[in-house]
Amino acid sequence: MTISLDDLMVQIGQEIGVSRWFEISQKRIDTFADVTEDRQFIHVDPDKASATPFGGTIAHGFLTLSMLSVMAEDAVPQVTGLAHSVNYGFNRIRFVAPVPSGASIRGRFVLTKIDQVEGGFTQTMDASIEVKDSSKPAVVAEWLTRHYFA
Protein backbone atom coordinates (compact mmCIF):
# COMPACT_ATOMS: atom_id res chain seq x y z
CA MET A 1 0.00 0.00 0.00
CA THR A 2 1.61 3.22 -1.13
CA ILE A 3 0.30 6.76 -1.22
CA SER A 4 1.64 10.16 -2.21
CA LEU A 5 2.51 12.63 0.53
CA ASP A 6 -0.15 15.01 -0.81
CA ASP A 7 -2.81 12.27 -0.59
CA LEU A 8 -1.68 11.39 2.92
CA MET A 9 -1.86 15.02 4.06
CA VAL A 10 -5.56 15.26 3.19
CA GLN A 11 -6.16 12.38 5.63
CA ILE A 12 -4.99 14.32 8.70
CA GLY A 13 -7.60 13.79 11.41
CA GLN A 14 -8.75 10.48 9.94
CA GLU A 15 -8.14 6.83 10.70
CA ILE A 16 -5.57 5.64 8.18
CA GLY A 17 -5.24 1.99 9.11
CA VAL A 18 -6.30 -0.98 11.20
CA SER A 19 -3.95 -3.96 11.41
CA ARG A 20 -4.74 -7.64 11.38
CA TRP A 21 -4.98 -9.49 14.70
CA PHE A 22 -1.80 -10.80 16.37
CA GLU A 23 -1.90 -13.53 19.02
CA ILE A 24 0.05 -12.86 22.19
CA SER A 25 0.88 -16.42 23.21
CA GLN A 26 2.58 -17.46 26.43
CA LYS A 27 5.58 -18.46 24.32
CA ARG A 28 5.82 -14.90 22.94
CA ILE A 29 5.54 -13.50 26.49
CA ASP A 30 8.21 -15.90 27.80
CA THR A 31 10.55 -15.03 24.92
CA PHE A 32 10.10 -11.31 25.60
CA ALA A 33 10.80 -11.95 29.31
CA ASP A 34 14.03 -13.75 28.41
CA VAL A 35 15.19 -11.01 26.04
CA THR A 36 14.44 -8.16 28.46
CA GLU A 37 15.24 -10.09 31.65
CA ASP A 38 11.86 -9.00 33.04
CA ARG A 39 10.62 -12.26 34.53
CA GLN A 40 8.06 -10.85 36.95
CA PHE A 41 5.70 -13.69 37.89
CA ILE A 42 2.59 -12.00 36.46
CA HIS A 43 4.14 -12.57 33.04
CA VAL A 44 5.80 -15.99 33.33
CA ASP A 45 4.29 -18.02 36.18
CA PRO A 46 0.72 -19.13 35.34
CA ASP A 47 0.16 -20.70 38.78
CA LYS A 48 1.14 -17.61 40.80
CA ALA A 49 -0.49 -15.26 38.30
CA SER A 50 -3.80 -17.13 38.60
CA ALA A 51 -4.07 -15.85 42.19
CA THR A 52 -3.91 -12.20 41.05
CA PRO A 53 -6.82 -10.04 39.87
CA PHE A 54 -5.65 -10.78 36.31
CA GLY A 55 -6.53 -14.48 36.75
CA GLY A 56 -3.48 -15.59 34.78
CA THR A 57 -0.38 -14.35 33.06
CA ILE A 58 -0.42 -11.10 31.10
CA ALA A 59 1.86 -9.62 28.47
CA HIS A 60 4.43 -7.02 29.42
CA GLY A 61 3.25 -3.52 28.60
CA PHE A 62 6.43 -2.99 26.59
CA LEU A 63 5.79 -6.19 24.62
CA THR A 64 2.36 -4.92 23.70
CA LEU A 65 3.78 -1.50 22.79
CA SER A 66 6.55 -3.06 20.68
CA MET A 67 3.92 -4.67 18.46
CA LEU A 68 3.05 -1.22 17.08
CA SER A 69 5.89 -1.48 14.55
CA VAL A 70 4.56 -4.60 12.84
CA MET A 71 0.99 -3.37 13.17
CA ALA A 72 1.85 -0.10 11.41
CA GLU A 73 3.72 -1.97 8.70
CA ASP A 74 0.62 -4.10 8.26
CA ALA A 75 -1.91 -1.24 8.18
CA VAL A 76 -0.49 2.23 7.51
CA PRO A 77 0.08 3.32 3.90
CA GLN A 78 3.69 4.05 2.98
CA VAL A 79 4.51 7.28 1.20
CA THR A 80 6.02 6.79 -2.25
CA GLY A 81 9.63 7.79 -2.76
CA LEU A 82 10.91 7.17 0.77
CA ALA A 83 14.49 6.06 1.36
CA HIS A 84 13.95 5.06 4.98
CA SER A 85 11.95 5.74 8.14
CA VAL A 86 12.83 5.73 11.83
CA ASN A 87 10.88 5.59 15.04
CA TYR A 88 11.09 9.15 16.41
CA GLY A 89 9.46 8.42 19.76
CA PHE A 90 6.29 9.06 21.70
CA ASN A 91 4.73 12.14 23.21
CA ARG A 92 2.38 10.08 25.35
CA ILE A 93 1.89 6.41 26.21
CA ARG A 94 -0.68 4.87 28.53
CA PHE A 95 -1.10 1.20 29.40
CA VAL A 96 -4.86 1.15 29.89
CA ALA A 97 -5.69 -2.55 30.22
CA PRO A 98 -3.78 -5.86 30.46
CA VAL A 99 -3.35 -8.29 27.58
CA PRO A 100 -3.99 -11.83 28.87
CA SER A 101 -1.82 -14.64 27.57
CA GLY A 102 -3.49 -16.10 24.48
CA ALA A 103 -5.38 -12.90 23.62
CA SER A 104 -5.29 -11.32 20.18
CA ILE A 105 -4.47 -7.65 19.65
CA ARG A 106 -4.55 -5.23 16.73
CA GLY A 107 -3.47 -1.68 16.07
CA ARG A 108 -5.64 1.26 15.02
CA PHE A 109 -3.98 4.42 13.65
CA VAL A 110 -5.28 7.99 13.28
CA LEU A 111 -3.08 10.49 11.46
CA THR A 112 -2.96 13.69 13.52
CA LYS A 113 -0.12 15.75 12.08
CA ILE A 114 2.56 15.97 9.40
CA ASP A 115 5.53 18.31 9.85
CA GLN A 116 7.95 18.96 7.01
CA VAL A 117 11.63 18.55 7.97
CA GLU A 118 14.77 18.76 5.86
CA GLY A 119 14.77 15.77 3.53
CA GLY A 120 11.40 14.43 4.65
CA PHE A 121 8.64 14.73 7.22
CA THR A 122 7.57 13.70 10.71
CA GLN A 123 4.28 11.83 10.93
CA THR A 124 2.32 11.93 14.20
CA MET A 125 -0.36 9.34 14.82
CA ASP A 126 -2.71 8.47 17.64
CA ALA A 127 -2.16 4.73 17.97
CA SER A 128 -4.26 2.37 20.01
CA ILE A 129 -3.92 -1.34 20.57
CA GLU A 130 -7.20 -3.18 20.96
CA VAL A 131 -7.68 -6.50 22.73
CA LYS A 132 -10.14 -8.81 20.96
CA ASP A 133 -13.44 -9.08 22.86
CA SER A 134 -12.49 -6.30 25.31
CA SER A 135 -14.13 -2.91 25.64
CA LYS A 136 -10.88 -1.19 26.69
CA PRO A 137 -7.74 -0.73 24.64
CA ALA A 138 -4.51 -2.13 26.04
CA VAL A 139 -2.40 0.85 24.94
CA VAL A 140 -3.04 4.37 23.71
CA ALA A 141 -0.15 6.48 22.47
CA GLU A 142 0.85 9.49 20.43
CA TRP A 143 3.57 8.13 18.14
CA LEU A 144 6.01 10.00 15.89
CA THR A 145 7.81 8.54 12.90
CA ARG A 146 10.44 10.39 10.85
CA HIS A 147 10.46 9.64 7.12
CA TYR A 148 13.23 10.57 4.66
CA PHE A 149 12.96 10.76 0.89
CA ALA A 150 15.42 9.07 -1.46
C-alpha positions in Angstrom: 0.0 0.0 0.0 1.6 3.2 -1.1 0.3 6.8 -1.2 1.6 10.2 -2.2 2.5 12.6 0.5 -0.1 15.0 -0.8 -2.8 12.3 -0.6 -1.7 11.4 2.9 -1.9 15.0 4.1 -5.6 15.3 3.2 -6.2 12.4 5.6 -5.0 14.3 8.7 -7.6 13.8 11.4 -8.8 10.5 9.9 -8.1 6.8 10.7 -5.6 5.6 8.2 -5.2 2.0 9.1 -6.3 -1.0 11.2 -4.0 -4.0 11.4 -4.7 -7.6 11.4 -5.0 -9.5 14.7 -1.8 -10.8 16.4 -1.9 -13.5 19.0 0.1 -12.9 22.2 0.9 -16.4 23.2 2.6 -17.5 26.4 5.6 -18.5 24.3 5.8 -14.9 22.9 5.5 -13.5 26.5 8.2 -15.9 27.8 10.5 -15.0 24.9 10.1 -11.3 25.6 10.8 -12.0 29.3 14.0 -13.7 28.4 15.2 -11.0 26.0 14.4 -8.2 28.5 15.2 -10.1 31.6 11.9 -9.0 33.0 10.6 -12.3 34.5 8.1 -10.9 36.9 5.7 -13.7 37.9 2.6 -12.0 36.5 4.1 -12.6 33.0 5.8 -16.0 33.3 4.3 -18.0 36.2 0.7 -19.1 35.3 0.2 -20.7 38.8 1.1 -17.6 40.8 -0.5 -15.3 38.3 -3.8 -17.1 38.6 -4.1 -15.9 42.2 -3.9 -12.2 41.1 -6.8 -10.0 39.9 -5.6 -10.8 36.3 -6.5 -14.5 36.7 -3.5 -15.6 34.8 -0.4 -14.4 33.1 -0.4 -11.1 31.1 1.9 -9.6 28.5 4.4 -7.0 29.4 3.2 -3.5 28.6 6.4 -3.0 26.6 5.8 -6.2 24.6 2.4 -4.9 23.7 3.8 -1.5 22.8 6.5 -3.1 20.7 3.9 -4.7 18.5 3.0 -1.2 17.1 5.9 -1.5 14.6 4.6 -4.6 12.8 1.0 -3.4 13.2 1.9 -0.1 11.4 3.7 -2.0 8.7 0.6 -4.1 8.3 -1.9 -1.2 8.2 -0.5 2.2 7.5 0.1 3.3 3.9 3.7 4.1 3.0 4.5 7.3 1.2 6.0 6.8 -2.2 9.6 7.8 -2.8 10.9 7.2 0.8 14.5 6.1 1.4 13.9 5.1 5.0 12.0 5.7 8.1 12.8 5.7 11.8 10.9 5.6 15.0 11.1 9.2 16.4 9.5 8.4 19.8 6.3 9.1 21.7 4.7 12.1 23.2 2.4 10.1 25.3 1.9 6.4 26.2 -0.7 4.9 28.5 -1.1 1.2 29.4 -4.9 1.1 29.9 -5.7 -2.6 30.2 -3.8 -5.9 30.5 -3.3 -8.3 27.6 -4.0 -11.8 28.9 -1.8 -14.6 27.6 -3.5 -16.1 24.5 -5.4 -12.9 23.6 -5.3 -11.3 20.2 -4.5 -7.7 19.7 -4.6 -5.2 16.7 -3.5 -1.7 16.1 -5.6 1.3 15.0 -4.0 4.4 13.6 -5.3 8.0 13.3 -3.1 10.5 11.5 -3.0 13.7 13.5 -0.1 15.7 12.1 2.6 16.0 9.4 5.5 18.3 9.9 8.0 19.0 7.0 11.6 18.6 8.0 14.8 18.8 5.9 14.8 15.8 3.5 11.4 14.4 4.7 8.6 14.7 7.2 7.6 13.7 10.7 4.3 11.8 10.9 2.3 11.9 14.2 -0.4 9.3 14.8 -2.7 8.5 17.6 -2.2 4.7 18.0 -4.3 2.4 20.0 -3.9 -1.3 20.6 -7.2 -3.2 21.0 -7.7 -6.5 22.7 -10.1 -8.8 21.0 -13.4 -9.1 22.9 -12.5 -6.3 25.3 -14.1 -2.9 25.6 -10.9 -1.2 26.7 -7.7 -0.7 24.6 -4.5 -2.1 26.0 -2.4 0.8 24.9 -3.0 4.4 23.7 -0.2 6.5 22.5 0.9 9.5 20.4 3.6 8.1 18.1 6.0 10.0 15.9 7.8 8.5 12.9 10.4 10.4 10.9 10.5 9.6 7.1 13.2 10.6 4.7 13.0 10.8 0.9 15.4 9.1 -1.5 
